[in-house]
Amino acid sequence: MSDVAAIHQLVEKHKLLRQEIAKVIVGQDAVIEQILLAIFSGGHVLLIGVPGLAKTLMVNTLAQALGLDFKRIQFTPDLMPSDILGSEILDNNRAFKFVKGPIFGNIILADEINRTPPKTQAALLEAMQEKSVTVAGNHYKLSLPYFVLATQNPIEQEGTYPLPEAQLDRFMFAVELTYPTFEEEVNVVKNTTSDVNVTVNKLLTSDEIISFQQLIRRIPVADNVVEYAVRLVSKTRPNTPGAPDQVNQYIDWGAGPRASQNLILAAKTHAAIHGKFSPDIENIQAVAISVLRHRIIKNYKAEAEGITKEEIITNLF
């Protein structure tokens, strides 16, 4: 199949996936689109929102529609790294045997990831970046495709631990979930308080997802678009030559090179699912807020004056 035909097929599959997920999830269209963008790009997603916004249901429904092995890890203050990765036990023959933890799956839901201390959060780092796990000196490859979709409660809530910057940088997108509209909430209540059972059909295989990810990598990008993405990221770094006054005034730390890589990958996927064969600057801008939101750190002045990260990023376009 040619790449042109493959992009047309991706557009069709994306449309069917949206329809299938909509059978269960009411609204949240922008959130679902960004999760699908990350999946076809091969990235991970951090979902930020108060409890009760169907984050877990959304990820479960997505795993069913994608036909992937789904594992859920509930992060708690007493969770240990071995509870996630697995551990070695003595079997009946008095030999050590490795028992795999829940990190061995295709879609991992790291539920309430900021409820556990940094030591346990860090257990995900190697899996997210290298798609592998090291336990007791032994190296284990994870099955592909591999995605971590983490949910996080707003950081101001009691009993939460902020994610380290190295951990945040591993997520392609940080997506904020908002409360549903009045009409959406009416539909949610109707759907969830009746005896109707909805079946989610499997629309893709693991091999198809991997082939779409490889297709995204092959999409060409014009030099001016790459330069725009890199320039946009470099503008977020305070006290550097390209940084505008607003960044110098309100930002403590800017985004690193991984942000530029993720901007281009996400823009390629955004272009492809809309039937375009190469991304342009509009595609970069469409994904920029979700890629940069969690990679820049505001200072006290920005907090005091109520300046949002989204405002700062939009002003850089």
N, C-alpha and C positions, 0 to 999 in steps of 0.2 A: 504494500500500500504506500502511495506517495505521501509526503508530508502535508500536501494541500488537502488530500482526501482525509488524512488523519485529523487535521484541524477541524474539518467539517464534522467528522465523527465525534470529536471532543465537544463541539458546540451542542450537538444533539444529545449526547450523554449528560452533559451538564444540565440541559433543560429538563430531561427526564428525572435526574436526581433531585432537582428543585421541586418538581411536582410530587415526587414520592415522599420527600421529607415533609412537604406541606400537608400531607395526609394526617400527620401527627402533631407537627409544630405549627402553631398559629402565629403569624407575623414573624418577627426577627429576620426578615429577608436579608438585610445588610450583613447580619452576623453569619448566617448560613453561607452567603456568597463568599465571605472572607475565609471561613473554614475550608470551603471547597477550593478556593484559590491556593491556600497553604498546602492542601493535600496534593493537588496536581503539581505544585512547585516542590514538594518534598520537604515542607517546613512544619514546625510545631506552632501551636497556638495557645496563648494565655487568655482565658475568658474571665473578665473581671465584672463582678456584679453581686448584689445582695442575694442571700438564699431565697429560693422559691421562684426563680425565673426560668426553670426548666433547662438548666445547663446540662445536667446529667442525662435527662431524657433526650436532649438534642444530640449529644454525642453517641448515645446508644442507638438512636434511630439512624444516624449517619453510618455507623458501623454495619448495621443490618443492610442498608441500601448499597453499601460498597462491598458487601460480602466478605468482611474482614473479621478476624479473631479479635474480640473485644475483652479487655480486662480493666477492672476498676480498682483503684487503690484509694482507700479512705485515709487521708493524712491526719494524724492525731499527734498530740505533744509527746506521747510515749513510743511512737513508731521508730523502729531501728532500721539502719540500712539493709540488714539481712532480711528484714520483713519484705523488702521490695525486690532485692536482687536474688534472694535464695541463699541457701547455706549448705555446707557439707555435713552429712550425718554418717554415723557408723551403721553399715548394713549387717545382715545376719552373718556374713562371712568376715566380719571385723575389718572390712575395707571401707574407705571413705567413698561416699556416693553423693553427687551433687543433686540437690532437689531445687528445681527452678522456681524462682519467685514470680509474682504477677507481672514483672516487667517484660516477661517473655510473651509477647502477643503482637498484634499488628497495630491496633489502636489502644493506647493506654490512657485511661482517664485518671489523671492525678487530681483527685477531688479535694478541694480546700487545701491546696499545696502550702499555703502560708500558715497553716495551723501546726506545722511540725518544725522543729529547730533546724538551723542551717546544715548541721552534720548530715541529717537524713535527706534534706532537699538536695544536697550535693551528690547523693547516690545516683541521681538521674543524669548528671552531667555527661559522663562517658557514653551512656546509652543514647542521649540526644544528639551528641556530636559525631561519635564514631560508629554508632549503630552496633555496639558491642558492649560486653560486660566482663569485668575481671574480678574473679572471686578466688581468694586463697592462691593467687599466682596463676590461675588458669584463665584462659581467654575464651569467651563464648560469643559467637556471632548471633545477632538477633535476626529473626526472619523479616524479609522485606515484603511489601512496603512497611515502614515503621513511623508512627506518629505519636507524639505526646500532646494530648489536649488537656491542659491544666486549668482548673477553676480556682479563682482567688477571691476571697471576701475583701471588701474595701479595707484598706490598711488601717483605718481608724478603729476598726472593731476590736473589742477586747480579746486577748488570747491569740493574737496573730504575730508572726515573725516576718519582717520584710524580706523579700527574696534578694540574695546577693546579686550585684551587677553582672557577674559572670554567668549566673543562672538566667537572669532576664535576657541577656544577649543571645542565648541559645534559642529563644522563641522568635520565629519569623514575625508574627503579629501579636499585638496585645489588643484585644477587642473588648470594648465596654458594652455591657448589656444594660438596657434601660427598661423601665417598667412598660408593660404593654399599654396600648391606647384603650379607651373605654370599650370600643367595639371588639377589639381583640380579646380583652379580658372576659367579656360576655361569652364569646365563642369558646374560650378556654374552659370556662366554668361549665358550659353546656356539654362540651366534649368529654370532660373528665368526670362528670357526675352521672353519666348514663351507662348503660350496659353494652354499648357498641364497642366491639374489638376491631381494631384496624390492623391489617396485615401489611407489613413493609416488604416489598419485593426486592430481591437481590438483583442489581442492575450491572454490576461490574465484577471482574475477577481480579486477583492480585496481579496477574501478568498484564492485564489491560491497564491497570493503574500505573505499573512500572513503565510500560511502553509509552503512556501519556507523559510521564515525568521525563523520560528520555527525549520525547518529541519537544517538550518545552525547552530543554537544554540546547536543542538544535536550531531553535528559532533565532534568526539573525537580528542584531540590534545595531542601529546606526551609531557612529561615533559621537555625534552631537547629543544623542539621548543618554549614552553612558556618561559623557562629561557633565550633562545636566544633573544626573543622579548623584555623581560624586561631589559636584559643587554644592548641591542641596544639603548633603550630609555634612560637608566641611563647614557650611555656614552655621551649623548647630554648635560648633566648638568655640567657646568664649575665648577672647584674647588671641585669636589667630587672624591672619591677614584678611580673610573673607568674611569674618563674623560681623553682622550688623549690630547697631547700638542696642537693639532690644535683647539680643542674645547675650551681649556683654553685661547687660544690666540685670537680666533675670535668670540666667542659666549658670549652674555650677560646673556641670559636666556635659559634654556633647556626645554624639553617637560615634562609634568606631567603624572600621572598614567593613565589618560584617553587615552593617546597615546598608551600605552601598550595594553589596552583593545581593542582599535580600530585596532591595528596591528593584533591581534589574530582573531578578527571577520572578518576583510577584507581578511586575509590569508585563513581562512576557506572557504569563498565564492569563492576566487580565485581558490582554489583547487577544489571545487565542480563543478564550471562551466567548468573546464577542465577534469571532469570525475574522479577526485581522491577522495578517501574516508577519507583522513586525510591530513592536510597541513604539509609541511616540511619547512626547512629553506629557500629554493628557493622561496616559496610562500610569506614568510615574506619579503624577499628582493624585490619581485615584487611590493609590495604595500607600501614599507617603505617611498619612497620619497613623495608620495601624502599625507601620514598620518602625516609625521613629518615636511614638508616644512613650514607650517604656525604656527608651535608650537615652533620653535626656533627663537631667535632674535639675529641677527648679531650685532656686535659692529662697531664703526667707522673705526677701523683698517681693518676689513674685507671689508667694503665698499670701503675704499681708495685703497686697493690692488686688488679689483675686484674679491674677493673670493665669489663664489656662495654657497647658502645653499645646492644645489644639490651635489656639489663637497664634501662638508663637510659630508653630510649624506652617500654618496657612500663610502667614506674613512672609515666609521665606520663598514662596513660589514666584 
